[in-house]
């Protein structure tokens, strides 16, 4: 019986032309072409390395964001792997938050820019996992951390949303914070947290009956 040989496609990865089977991902194509595998990092060790890529397909001018391990090769595809730093300005220690009543105050201390969201939808468009990033930031800003965290369950911390945000919110870190505090504190009901947030802003109007 003759073995059917898979036809190769021609793609350009980081400016270099590569021929590889279309059943391979962009990362596998590099290995197929002879590029060395880096040991003890990323998916080779069972942990996502967030291999971020920009993709332009043949006969298209649109450039999209994706993950290298999830993007199969197509004839004429152009791919560029991206490397950019992780923000370091969002720091916190859950053990230093005295109780769950203070979580919302701590959130606004750590992420003061979160309330400046322009609702531009850039984070949603850039997310390769199609997470509702913008909605997650809005929920966290209102103290609804459990709901926000649930939206970010599939987040791999690729930082695409961070680079797309004109307010430097780092939405993926907002999601991580939300998931952490939910597990750590079993936070109070969101409607109560929301009322505390109104009080924090000084927006709560209290009418006192003098009778």
N, C-alpha and C positions, 0 to 999 in steps of 0.2 A: 504494500500500500504506500502510495506516495504521500509524503508529508507536505501539507500546504504551507508555503512560506509567506509570512505576513509582509505585505507591501510597506515600504518605508515612506515616511513623509519628511519634507524638508521644513525645518523651523529655524528661527534665529533666536538664540538665547544669549543675553548679555553681549549682543553684537557679533556673535560667532554662529556660523551656519552649522547645523547638526542634522543628521539623518537618523531617524529612529522610528520604531513601530508606533502607530497611532494609539495603541492600547496602553502606552506608558504615560505616566504623569511627567510634568516638566522636570521634576527632580530626578526621576528615574531615567529620563532622557540624558541628563548630564552624566549619570553613572554609565549608561549604555555607551556614551561617546568616549568613555575612558577617564572622565574626571574622578579624582579620588573621593572616597567617602570619608567624612570626618567622624571619627569614633567618639563615643561617650557624650554625644549631644543630640538633642531633638528626637525625632521619631525613631531613630535607630536604638534609642534607649527606652522607648515607650512613652515619651513625653513630647507633646507637640512643640516644635521649634518655631512655629509661626513664620514659615517661609513665605514672605510677602512678595507678590509679583504684580507688575503691571502688564496687561495683555492687550495686544491689538491683533485682531483676526484679519485674514486676507480680505481684500476688497472692502475694508471698513476703516473709517477714520476715528471711530470711537475707541477710547482707551478705558479699560475697566480694571478694577482691583480684584485680586483673587488670591488663593492660597496655592502654593506650588504643588502640594501633594494631592489636591483635588482637581487639578486642571489637566485634562488629557490633551495630547498633542493634536493639532489640526494642520493641514497643509498650508504653508505660508504664514503661520502664526509667528508673531514677534513677542518675545518675553524678556522682561528685565526684572531681575531680583532686586529688592529694595532693602537697604540697611539704614535705619535711623535710630537715634537714642531713645531710651525710655525716660520719661520725665522723673525727676527726683524731688520736685518741690511739694509733692503731696505725701506728708509723713504723719503717722499717728501710731498710738499704742493703745489697743483696746483695754489693756489692764489699767490704764490711767483714767479711763472714763468711769466715774464713780458708780453710775447706775444707768439703766436704760432711759430714764427720764432726760438724761443729758446728751443722748445720742444725736438728737437733731441739732443742738448747739454745737457739738463737736463736728458734725458734718459741715456746717456752714463755716466753721473755722478752717477746716482742711480744704474745702472746696468753695471758697467765697465766690468764685467766678461762675458757679453752676446756675445762679439766678440770672445770669446775663445771657442765657441761651437765646439766640436769635431765631430759633425754629427754622433755620435755613435748610434742614434736611440733609446737609452734607454728610453727617455721620451715618445716617441710614443708607445713603447711596454708596458710601465707601465700604460698608461692612460686607465682607465676603461670606459671612454666615447668615446674612439677611436678618440680623437681630434688629428689633425696634429700639434702637439706641436712644434716639431723641425722647421717646416716651419713657424710657427707663430713667433718664436724667430728670425729667419732669416729676416722676413719681418719687424719686429720692429727695428732691428739693422740697417736696410736701411731707416728707417723713414716712412715706409708704415704702419702707425699705424691703420688706418681704416681697411685695409685688415687683419692685424694681429688680431685686436680685433674681427673681424667677425669669425675667426677660433675658438676663445675661448668662443663663446656665451654659449655653454653648460657646461663650466667648473664649477665645484662645489667646487673648492679649496681644493681638497683632499690631495694635496701635494705629491702624488705618483711621479710625474715628478721631483719634487725637490729632493726627496731622490734618484732617479735614475741618477741624473746628476753629473758626476765627477767634473764639474767645478762650482758647487753650484750656478747655474744661477737662480734657482727658476722660471722656465718658466711660471707657473701659475700667478705669480705676474707681469711678463712681459705682459701677456695677459690682466690682470686687469688694468695695467697702460695704455696700448694701448686703451682700451675701454673708460677709464676715460678721457684721453686727447682728444680723438676724439669727445666726447660729450661736453667737456668743451670749446675747442678752435675751433671746426670745422676746423681742421688743413688744411693747404695749400696743393695743389696737390702733390702727392708723387714724381713725376719726379722733381719738384722744390726742395723738401726736399732732394732728393737724390743728387742733384747738390750741395746743401749747405753742405751736409755731405762730399762730395769730397773736397770741399773748406776747411772744418774744419780740415781734415786730411792733408792738404797741398799737395794734389795730383793733383790739377787742374793746367794744363799747359796752360799758356796764351801766344800766339804769337802776338807780337805787330808789326804792319806794320809800318816801319820807313819812307815809301814813303809819 
